[in-house]
Amino acid sequence: AGDVKAGRTKAAQCQACHGLDGMSKLPEAPNLAGQTEEYLVKALNDFRSGARQNEMMTMMAKGLSDADIANLAAYYHSLGKQ
Amino acid sequence: AGDVKAGRTKAAQCQACHGLDGMSKLPEAPNLAGQTEEYLVKALNDFRSGARQNEMMTMMAKGLSDADIANLAAYYHSLGKQ
């Protein structure tokens, strides 16, 4: 499982759309707070690999390592209960 | 915007994985409660069109009309705050 603190640091680059608290800042961006960790890992892996396509997320995911993805998923999952 | 009551009825087919309350029943299924409506509509449209691939969701989305999608998005969005 990922590291929540490292995920929080990495999440600086996600907050414009998803919020540092995991609550969406724009209608097309999903809330992430409390999301299941496995789903978040799959989503980021799929954006990075191209299996899932989205202009913004494809770009953002390209720079993520496996550890970054695990940490981000742990962080957003940790944010309260949905 | 969709009809919440019609969405609740239609959501009977979603609840085994996503819960009738929008809280995931299995780790690979995301929570949907309170999710942004626009994101939910896009997700279902993308599964239906094949732009987004997932064995289960591709199958489930195939049978949905535009109205079903709008109603389901309205219903899951209406479920409390995440």
Backbone of each chain as ProteinMPNN parsed JSONL, in Angstrom:
{"seq_chain_A": "AGDVKAGRTKAAQCQACHGLDGMSKLPEAPNLAGQTEEYLVKALNDFRSGARQNEMMTMMAKGLSDADIANLAAYYHSLGKQ", "coords_chain_A": {"N_chain_A": [[0.854, -1.21, 0.0], [0.313, 2.332, -0.492], [2.017, 5.376, 0.541], [0.64, 7.688, 2.612], [1.415, 10.307, 3.366], [3.437, 10.955, 1.51], [1.852, 10.818, -0.719], [0.139, 12.959, -0.31], [1.864, 15.111, -0.652], [2.551, 14.764, -3.337], [0.087, 15.196, -4.435], [-0.233, 17.857, -4.786], [-0.116, 18.587, -7.436], [-2.505, 17.778, -8.384], [-4.541, 19.176, -7.307], [-5.769, 21.434, -8.42], [-7.864, 20.6, -10.0], [-9.027, 18.369, -8.64], [-9.056, 19.089, -6.003], [-7.35, 19.565, -2.88], [-8.477, 18.348, -0.838], [-9.784, 16.345, -2.056], [-12.227, 16.883, -3.149], [-14.034, 17.696, -5.935], [-13.148, 20.401, -8.103], [-14.087, 21.199, -10.493], [-16.807, 20.513, -12.711], [-16.348, 18.382, -14.497], [-14.382, 16.895, -13.36], [-13.874, 14.15, -11.228], [-14.885, 13.707, -7.779], [-12.556, 12.547, -5.38], [-12.136, 11.905, -2.779], [-11.97, 9.493, -0.284], [-12.345, 7.487, -2.093], [-12.197, 4.115, -3.363], [-9.132, 2.446, -2.947], [-8.057, 0.594, -4.726], [-9.478, 1.105, -7.058], [-8.575, 3.704, -7.654], [-5.842, 3.293, -8.116], [-5.992, 1.666, -10.392], [-7.229, 3.433, -12.196], [-5.273, 5.463, -12.515], [-3.12, 3.956, -13.484], [-4.276, 3.092, -15.889], [-4.691, 5.516, -17.245], [-2.036, 6.268, -17.538], [-0.987, 4.209, -19.113], [-2.47, 4.486, -21.372], [-4.686, 2.987, -21.778], [-6.964, 4.053, -20.824], [-8.388, 7.043, -21.837], [-7.902, 10.495, -21.593], [-7.596, 13.857, -22.038], [-6.39, 15.689, -20.182], [-5.753, 13.966, -17.985], [-4.2, 11.967, -19.133], [-1.903, 13.369, -19.714], [-1.127, 14.204, -17.133], [-0.707, 11.777, -15.831], [1.409, 10.633, -17.1], [3.842, 11.393, -15.983], [4.021, 9.969, -13.638], [5.362, 7.668, -11.289], [5.258, 4.136, -10.386], [5.274, 4.095, -7.615], [4.438, 6.721, -7.023], [1.796, 6.562, -7.931], [0.707, 4.621, -6.219], [0.992, 6.016, -3.824], [-0.55, 8.324, -4.197], [-3.076, 7.168, -4.507], [-3.388, 6.041, -1.982], [-3.417, 8.351, -0.449], [-5.708, 9.863, -1.386], [-7.688, 8.003, -0.898], [-7.593, 7.972, 1.837], [-8.915, 10.193, 2.687], [-11.3, 10.83, 4.59], [-14.683, 9.578, 4.773], [-16.779, 8.8, 2.115]], "CA_chain_A": [[0.0, 0.0, 0.0], [1.074, 3.563, -0.644], [2.337, 6.234, 1.678], [-0.326, 8.789, 2.59], [2.104, 11.603, 3.414], [4.062, 11.176, 0.203], [0.747, 11.07, -1.644], [-0.347, 14.325, -0.09], [2.838, 16.002, -1.292], [2.409, 14.606, -4.792], [-1.249, 15.655, -4.825], [-0.194, 19.288, -5.118], [-0.344, 18.748, -8.878], [-3.863, 17.315, -8.707], [-5.533, 19.909, -6.538], [-6.516, 22.443, -9.186], [-9.107, 19.969, -10.495], [-9.635, 17.415, -7.697], [-9.014, 19.593, -4.629], [-6.412, 18.883, -1.992], [-9.356, 17.546, 0.02], [-10.416, 15.298, -2.856], [-13.544, 17.295, -3.632], [-13.883, 18.261, -7.271], [-13.203, 21.842, -8.321], [-14.811, 21.446, -11.747], [-17.812, 19.449, -12.87], [-15.879, 17.205, -15.242], [-13.407, 16.151, -12.552], [-14.572, 13.438, -10.154], [-14.443, 13.68, -6.394], [-11.683, 11.403, -5.108], [-12.04, 11.675, -1.328], [-12.534, 8.244, 0.21], [-12.532, 6.512, -3.173], [-11.487, 2.863, -3.097], [-7.724, 2.553, -3.342], [-7.827, -0.242, -5.904], [-10.014, 1.825, -8.221], [-7.702, 4.84, -7.949], [-4.614, 2.755, -8.72], [-6.325, 1.227, -11.761], [-7.495, 4.609, -13.03], [-3.999, 6.12, -12.847], [-2.385, 3.046, -14.382], [-4.916, 3.083, -17.206], [-4.373, 6.789, -17.908], [-0.606, 6.258, -17.881], [-0.738, 3.254, -20.207], [-3.278, 4.822, -22.533], [-5.89, 2.145, -21.828], [-8.057, 5.009, -20.615], [-7.979, 8.281, -22.485], [-8.454, 11.783, -21.179], [-6.532, 14.783, -22.409], [-5.684, 16.167, -18.995], [-5.223, 12.894, -17.131], [-3.124, 11.291, -19.862], [-0.73, 14.216, -19.526], [-0.72, 14.195, -15.725], [-0.289, 10.438, -15.39], [2.652, 10.262, -17.777], [4.989, 11.641, -15.122], [3.912, 9.274, -12.347], [5.971, 6.348, -11.087], [4.383, 3.195, -9.687], [5.186, 4.53, -6.215], [3.568, 7.903, -7.01], [0.401, 6.113, -8.096], [0.314, 3.977, -4.958], [0.908, 7.031, -2.776], [-1.719, 9.172, -4.475], [-4.28, 6.381, -4.212], [-3.482, 5.934, -0.516], [-3.783, 9.666, 0.08], [-7.107, 10.226, -1.655], [-8.533, 7.049, -0.183], [-7.566, 8.268, 3.282], [-9.64, 11.434, 2.98], [-12.658, 10.702, 5.121], [-15.593, 8.626, 4.172], [-17.647, 9.471, 1.161]], "C_chain_A": [[0.879, 1.246, 0.0], [1.245, 4.33, 0.652], [1.487, 7.508, 1.616], [0.378, 10.147, 2.578], [2.776, 11.935, 2.091], [2.992, 11.474, -0.843], [0.216, 12.484, -1.52], [0.576, 15.344, -0.756], [2.656, 15.97, -2.815], [1.095, 15.211, -5.286], [-1.31, 17.157, -5.083], [-0.537, 19.511, -6.588], [-1.749, 18.342, -9.31], [-4.932, 18.29, -8.22], [-6.32, 20.941, -7.339], [-7.85, 21.878, -9.671], [-9.802, 19.134, -9.408], [-9.667, 17.917, -6.26], [-7.99, 18.855, -3.792], [-7.204, 18.012, -1.009], [-10.118, 16.478, -0.769], [-11.815, 15.633, -3.342], [-13.358, 18.14, -4.89], [-14.029, 19.779, -7.33], [-13.904, 22.187, -9.63], [-15.694, 20.252, -12.054], [-17.297, 18.206, -13.589], [-14.855, 16.385, -14.477], [-14.127, 15.435, -11.418], [-14.023, 13.787, -8.769], [-13.589, 12.427, -6.194], [-11.649, 11.027, -3.627], [-12.714, 10.364, -0.937], [-12.739, 7.19, -0.863], [-11.737, 5.242, -2.856], [-10.091, 2.938, -3.716], [-7.473, 1.773, -4.637], [-8.338, 0.448, -7.174], [-9.094, 2.974, -8.625], [-6.407, 4.377, -8.612], [-4.887, 2.35, -10.168], [-6.532, 2.425, -12.691], [-6.177, 5.264, -13.455], [-3.15, 5.244, -13.759], [-2.961, 3.082, -15.79], [-4.69, 4.39, -17.955], [-2.916, 6.786, -18.37], [-0.325, 5.357, -19.074], [-1.462, 3.626, -21.485], [-4.517, 3.953, -22.673], [-7.136, 2.995, -21.605], [-7.559, 6.369, -21.08], [-8.692, 9.487, -21.915], [-7.33, 12.789, -21.331], [-5.709, 15.198, -21.196], [-5.013, 15.026, -18.236], [-4.119, 12.089, -17.82], [-1.821, 12.044, -19.644], [-0.223, 14.121, -18.082], [-0.125, 12.843, -15.325], [1.05, 10.033, -15.982], [3.851, 10.387, -16.849], [4.991, 10.861, -13.819], [4.634, 7.929, -12.356], [4.94, 5.421, -10.443], [4.189, 3.624, -8.231], [4.29, 5.762, -6.098], [2.099, 7.493, -7.056], [-0.106, 5.462, -6.805], [0.109, 5.024, -3.859], [-0.303, 7.943, -2.966], [-3.011, 8.436, -4.147], [-4.475, 6.261, -2.705], [-3.948, 7.26, 0.078], [-5.259, 9.976, -0.152], [-8.08, 9.253, -0.976], [-8.666, 7.422, 1.294], [-8.465, 9.437, 3.673], [-11.089, 11.175, 3.351], [-13.461, 9.652, 4.4], [-16.505, 9.391, 3.252], [-19.075, 9.419, 1.634]], "O_chain_A": [[2.031, 1.216, 0.433], [0.697, 3.98, 1.697], [1.606, 8.3, 0.681], [-0.033, 11.045, 1.844], [2.691, 13.065, 1.609], [3.204, 12.285, -1.744], [-0.117, 13.124, -2.517], [0.115, 16.319, -1.349], [2.614, 17.006, -3.478], [1.008, 15.681, -6.42], [-2.329, 17.668, -5.548], [-1.173, 20.505, -6.94], [-2.135, 18.54, -10.462], [-6.08, 18.238, -8.66], [-7.439, 21.284, -6.958], [-8.846, 22.598, -9.744], [-11.025, 19.187, -9.273], [-10.235, 17.26, -5.387], [-7.781, 17.656, -3.973], [-6.671, 17.067, -0.428], [-10.985, 15.793, -0.226], [-12.511, 14.775, -3.883], [-12.638, 19.138, -4.905], [-14.91, 20.362, -6.696], [-14.273, 23.341, -9.852], [-15.369, 19.118, -11.701], [-17.759, 17.098, -13.319], [-14.497, 15.288, -14.906], [-14.92, 16.058, -10.711], [-12.848, 14.119, -8.618], [-13.87, 11.377, -6.771], [-11.182, 9.945, -3.271], [-13.892, 10.155, -1.226], [-13.254, 6.109, -0.576], [-10.724, 5.297, -2.159], [-9.901, 3.419, -4.833], [-6.764, 2.241, -5.528], [-7.705, 0.378, -8.228], [-8.862, 3.191, -9.814], [-5.934, 5.002, -9.561], [-4.099, 2.658, -11.062], [-6.065, 2.425, -13.83], [-5.993, 5.58, -14.631], [-2.531, 5.739, -14.701], [-2.216, 3.1, -16.77], [-4.514, 4.379, -19.173], [-2.606, 7.25, -19.467], [0.479, 5.697, -19.942], [-1.116, 3.142, -22.563], [-5.316, 4.157, -23.587], [-8.213, 2.7, -22.124], [-6.448, 6.786, -20.753], [-9.914, 9.503, -21.771], [-6.234, 12.588, -20.808], [-4.484, 15.073, -21.189], [-3.836, 15.116, -17.887], [-3.209, 11.588, -17.159], [-0.77, 11.443, -19.418], [0.977, 13.975, -17.851], [0.846, 12.782, -14.57], [1.748, 9.184, -15.427], [4.777, 9.578, -16.918], [5.866, 11.066, -12.979], [4.527, 7.157, -13.308], [3.878, 5.869, -10.009], [3.09, 3.53, -7.685], [3.472, 5.847, -5.181], [1.271, 8.017, -6.31], [-1.222, 5.733, -6.362], [-0.827, 4.929, -3.065], [-0.992, 8.287, -2.005], [-3.934, 9.016, -3.574], [-5.597, 6.366, -2.209], [-4.77, 7.287, 0.994], [-5.978, 10.314, 0.788], [-9.161, 9.647, -0.538], [-9.71, 7.215, 1.913], [-8.742, 9.644, 4.855], [-11.987, 11.29, 2.518], [-12.963, 8.938, 3.53], [-16.949, 10.494, 3.568], [-19.968, 9.935, 0.962]]}, "seq_chain_B": "AGDVKAGRTKAAQCQACHGLDGMSKLPEAPNLAGQTEEYLVKALNDFRSGARQNEMMTMMAKGLSDADIANLAAYYHSLGKQ", "coords_chain_B": {"N_chain_B": [[-31.274, 17.857, -16.791], [-31.199, 14.743, -14.995], [-33.692, 12.441, -13.685], [-34.109, 11.829, -10.36], [-35.62, 9.906, -8.952], [-36.355, 8.04, -10.933], [-33.802, 7.267, -11.575], [-33.028, 5.986, -9.24], [-34.621, 3.719, -9.298], [-33.636, 2.471, -11.608], [-31.094, 1.979, -10.723], [-31.105, -0.388, -9.412], [-29.866, -2.402, -10.806], [-27.236, -1.798, -10.518], [-26.43, -2.045, -7.967], [-25.195, -4.295, -6.816], [-22.481, -4.049, -7.106], [-21.904, -1.29, -6.741], [-23.444, -0.492, -4.648], [-26.646, 0.42, -3.317], [-26.648, 2.7, -1.983], [-24.556, 3.964, -3.112], [-22.052, 3.382, -2.202], [-19.191, 1.563, -2.577], [-19.173, -1.977, -3.058], [-17.241, -3.732, -3.668], [-13.67, -3.825, -3.972], [-12.674, -3.058, -6.497], [-14.65, -1.573, -7.634], [-15.754, 1.736, -7.958], [-16.755, 4.096, -5.386], [-19.787, 5.883, -5.719], [-21.453, 7.717, -4.594], [-22.553, 10.993, -4.33], [-20.894, 11.782, -6.328], [-19.731, 13.921, -9.004], [-22.169, 15.013, -11.297], [-21.725, 15.436, -13.999], [-19.362, 14.047, -14.47], [-20.229, 11.409, -14.005], [-22.135, 11.047, -16.04], [-20.473, 11.237, -18.277], [-18.771, 9.03, -17.841], [-20.548, 6.835, -18.076], [-21.486, 7.208, -20.678], [-19.066, 6.884, -22.047], [-18.413, 4.22, -21.454], [-20.547, 2.992, -22.708], [-20.147, 3.687, -25.383], [-17.757, 2.526, -25.887], [-15.446, 3.965, -25.708], [-14.305, 3.967, -23.272], [-13.101, 1.183, -21.562], [-14.255, -1.65, -19.874], [-14.83, -4.742, -18.574], [-17.176, -5.491, -17.086], [-18.611, -3.031, -16.932], [-18.895, -2.244, -19.568], [-20.675, -4.111, -20.491], [-22.885, -3.602, -18.812], [-23.529, -0.966, -19.468], [-24.334, -1.054, -22.054], [-27.075, -1.524, -22.286], [-28.284, 0.849, -21.605], [-30.269, 3.768, -22.021], [-30.074, 7.215, -23.228], [-31.598, 8.687, -21.449], [-31.705, 6.958, -19.239], [-29.028, 7.075, -18.449], [-28.746, 9.778, -17.742], [-30.552, 9.817, -15.628], [-29.48, 7.954, -13.8], [-27.061, 9.194, -13.197], [-28.0, 11.508, -11.977], [-29.224, 10.382, -9.763], [-27.101, 9.021, -8.309], [-25.433, 11.167, -7.868], [-27.02, 12.613, -6.165], [-26.793, 11.427, -3.722], [-26.003, 12.304, -0.829], [-23.076, 13.936, 0.537], [-19.764, 13.469, -0.459]], "CA_chain_B": [[-30.799, 16.993, -15.689], [-31.941, 13.491, -14.874], [-34.73, 12.26, -12.667], [-33.508, 11.069, -9.266], [-36.442, 8.728, -8.612], [-36.182, 7.061, -12.014], [-32.444, 6.764, -11.426], [-32.995, 5.034, -8.12], [-35.209, 2.466, -9.792], [-32.684, 1.874, -12.551], [-29.867, 1.619, -10.005], [-31.204, -1.758, -8.895], [-28.907, -3.248, -11.52], [-25.875, -1.337, -10.206], [-26.168, -2.076, -6.527], [-24.351, -5.404, -6.368], [-21.094, -3.561, -7.07], [-21.753, 0.109, -6.299], [-24.313, -0.214, -3.514], [-27.786, 1.298, -3.601], [-26.257, 3.971, -1.359], [-23.415, 4.526, -3.831], [-20.779, 3.02, -1.571], [-18.677, 0.367, -3.235], [-19.264, -3.283, -2.412], [-15.998, -4.458, -3.963], [-12.587, -2.854, -4.074], [-12.434, -2.546, -7.85], [-15.764, -0.703, -8.032], [-15.668, 3.015, -7.244], [-17.892, 4.75, -4.754], [-20.452, 6.826, -6.623], [-22.295, 8.649, -3.827], [-22.157, 12.393, -4.361], [-19.985, 12.074, -7.447], [-20.232, 14.988, -9.873], [-23.11, 14.47, -12.276], [-21.105, 15.478, -15.331], [-18.404, 12.936, -14.556], [-20.979, 10.152, -14.096], [-22.708, 10.963, -17.399], [-19.373, 10.946, -19.216], [-18.3, 7.665, -17.617], [-21.508, 5.886, -18.653], [-21.432, 7.372, -22.138], [-17.818, 6.309, -22.557], [-18.526, 2.759, -21.391], [-21.514, 2.565, -23.726], [-19.584, 3.878, -26.732], [-16.511, 1.781, -26.021], [-14.293, 4.853, -25.508], [-13.71, 3.467, -22.034], [-13.306, -0.264, -21.573], [-14.267, -2.41, -18.625], [-15.659, -5.898, -18.929], [-18.492, -5.403, -16.457], [-19.322, -1.79, -17.232], [-19.249, -2.247, -20.99], [-21.883, -4.939, -20.575], [-23.996, -2.935, -18.127], [-23.878, 0.303, -20.11], [-24.904, -1.323, -23.376], [-28.528, -1.479, -22.242], [-28.786, 2.122, -21.078], [-30.642, 4.868, -22.918], [-29.574, 8.518, -22.768], [-32.371, 9.069, -20.26], [-31.216, 6.126, -18.127], [-27.727, 7.608, -18.019], [-29.008, 11.043, -17.036], [-31.242, 9.523, -14.366], [-28.532, 7.303, -12.892], [-26.107, 10.216, -12.754], [-28.712, 12.373, -11.034], [-29.45, 9.616, -8.526], [-25.873, 8.819, -7.52], [-24.975, 12.495, -7.438], [-27.886, 13.12, -5.078], [-26.587, 10.67, -2.483], [-25.161, 12.9, 0.202], [-21.807, 14.544, 0.172], [-18.668, 12.516, -0.287]], "C_chain_B": [[-31.719, 15.795, -15.535], [-32.925, 13.495, -13.732], [-34.209, 11.316, -11.581], [-34.302, 9.795, -8.963], [-36.32, 7.636, -9.67], [-34.784, 6.451, -11.933], [-32.33, 5.742, -10.316], [-33.555, 3.68, -8.54], [-34.223, 1.733, -10.684], [-31.443, 1.354, -11.835], [-29.926, 0.242, -9.362], [-30.149, -2.652, -9.545], [-27.444, -2.884, -11.227], [-25.452, -1.709, -8.787], [-25.275, -3.21, -6.073], [-22.897, -4.954, -6.239], [-20.966, -2.18, -6.422], [-22.616, 0.45, -5.084], [-25.489, 0.656, -3.922], [-27.532, 2.669, -2.97], [-25.023, 4.582, -2.02], [-22.069, 4.249, -3.199], [-20.372, 1.632, -2.042], [-18.784, -0.903, -2.4], [-18.034, -4.131, -2.691], [-14.9, -3.465, -4.298], [-12.382, -2.283, -5.468], [-13.556, -1.65, -8.36], [-15.68, 0.614, -7.271], [-16.939, 3.337, -6.465], [-18.483, 5.745, -5.741], [-21.233, 7.908, -5.873], [-21.735, 10.064, -3.886], [-21.205, 12.754, -5.495], [-20.579, 13.167, -8.346], [-21.05, 14.362, -11.009], [-22.465, 14.402, -13.668], [-20.116, 14.327, -15.518], [-19.137, 11.605, -14.735], [-21.586, 9.966, -15.486], [-21.617, 10.59, -18.401], [-18.894, 9.499, -19.078], [-19.249, 6.665, -18.286], [-21.546, 5.995, -20.174], [-20.191, 6.703, -22.724], [-17.824, 4.785, -22.492], [-19.467, 2.269, -22.495], [-20.924, 2.64, -25.126], [-18.351, 3.014, -26.968], [-15.269, 2.652, -25.875], [-13.561, 4.475, -24.221], [-14.091, 2.005, -21.895], [-13.266, -0.844, -20.172], [-15.261, -3.531, -18.832], [-17.085, -5.766, -18.389], [-19.268, -4.175, -16.949], [-19.705, -1.68, -18.709], [-20.567, -3.001, -21.189], [-23.09, -4.204, -19.97], [-24.469, -1.696, -18.897], [-24.575, 0.103, -21.446], [-26.42, -1.15, -23.376], [-29.111, -0.146, -21.804], [-29.137, 3.11, -22.187], [-30.002, 6.159, -22.407], [-30.308, 8.948, -21.497], [-31.934, 8.259, -19.043], [-29.919, 6.703, -17.559], [-27.919, 8.901, -17.234], [-29.633, 10.773, -15.668], [-30.308, 8.876, -13.336], [-27.529, 8.314, -12.346], [-26.754, 11.137, -11.726], [-28.892, 11.656, -9.696], [-28.171, 9.494, -7.702], [-25.29, 10.15, -7.05], [-25.748, 12.977, -6.205], [-27.567, 12.501, -3.723], [-25.557, 11.328, -1.585], [-23.897, 13.517, -0.341], [-20.737, 13.519, 0.432], [-17.72, 12.977, 0.801]], "O_chain_B": [[-32.891, 15.849, -15.91], [-32.979, 14.423, -12.925], [-33.907, 10.153, -11.849], [-33.719, 8.733, -8.745], [-36.196, 6.456, -9.345], [-34.604, 5.26, -12.19], [-31.614, 4.748, -10.443], [-33.021, 2.632, -8.176], [-34.004, 0.531, -10.537], [-30.813, 0.399, -12.29], [-28.928, -0.246, -8.83], [-29.608, -3.552, -8.902], [-26.529, -3.592, -11.648], [-24.268, -1.689, -8.453], [-24.644, -3.097, -5.022], [-22.172, -5.425, -5.363], [-20.039, -1.931, -5.653], [-22.529, 1.556, -4.551], [-25.349, 1.532, -4.776], [-28.127, 3.669, -3.373], [-24.501, 5.595, -1.553], [-21.056, 4.816, -3.609], [-21.122, 0.664, -1.913], [-18.521, -0.9, -1.197], [-17.809, -5.14, -2.022], [-15.165, -2.393, -4.841], [-11.958, -1.136, -5.607], [-13.42, -1.031, -9.415], [-15.546, 0.603, -6.047], [-18.038, 2.917, -6.826], [-17.756, 6.376, -6.508], [-21.628, 8.91, -6.47], [-20.579, 10.299, -3.533], [-20.765, 13.899, -5.606], [-21.799, 13.309, -8.428], [-20.678, 13.342, -11.589], [-22.645, 13.433, -14.406], [-20.045, 13.717, -16.585], [-18.712, 10.766, -15.529], [-21.557, 8.869, -16.042], [-21.817, 9.734, -19.263], [-18.64, 8.826, -20.077], [-18.801, 5.754, -18.983], [-21.629, 4.984, -20.872], [-20.257, 6.042, -23.761], [-17.292, 4.129, -23.387], [-19.206, 1.251, -23.136], [-21.167, 1.766, -25.958], [-17.948, 2.795, -28.11], [-14.151, 2.138, -25.912], [-12.347, 4.648, -24.109], [-15.248, 1.63, -22.084], [-12.358, -0.562, -19.389], [-16.404, -3.294, -19.221], [-18.063, -5.908, -19.124], [-20.434, -4.276, -17.33], [-20.729, -1.086, -19.047], [-21.44, -2.581, -21.948], [-24.175, -4.191, -20.551], [-25.666, -1.419, -18.965], [-25.311, 0.972, -21.914], [-26.989, -0.679, -24.362], [-30.327, -0.031, -21.649], [-28.398, 3.264, -23.16], [-29.46, 6.201, -21.303], [-29.703, 9.507, -20.582], [-31.805, 8.801, -17.945], [-29.746, 6.802, -16.345], [-27.315, 9.086, -16.177], [-29.288, 11.418, -14.677], [-30.346, 9.212, -12.152], [-27.193, 8.284, -11.162], [-26.133, 11.501, -10.727], [-28.732, 12.255, -8.633], [-28.165, 9.832, -6.518], [-24.721, 10.238, -5.962], [-25.204, 13.652, -5.331], [-28.02, 12.995, -2.691], [-24.385, 10.953, -1.584], [-23.696, 13.599, -1.553], [-20.789, 12.786, 1.419], [-16.733, 12.299, 1.087]]}, "name": "protein", "num_of_chains": 2, "seq": "AGDVKAGRTKAAQCQACHGLDGMSKLPEAPNLAGQTEEYLVKALNDFRSGARQNEMMTMMAKGLSDADIANLAAYYHSLGKQAGDVKAGRTKAAQCQACHGLDGMSKLPEAPNLAGQTEEYLVKALNDFRSGARQNEMMTMMAKGLSDADIANLAAYYHSLGKQ"}
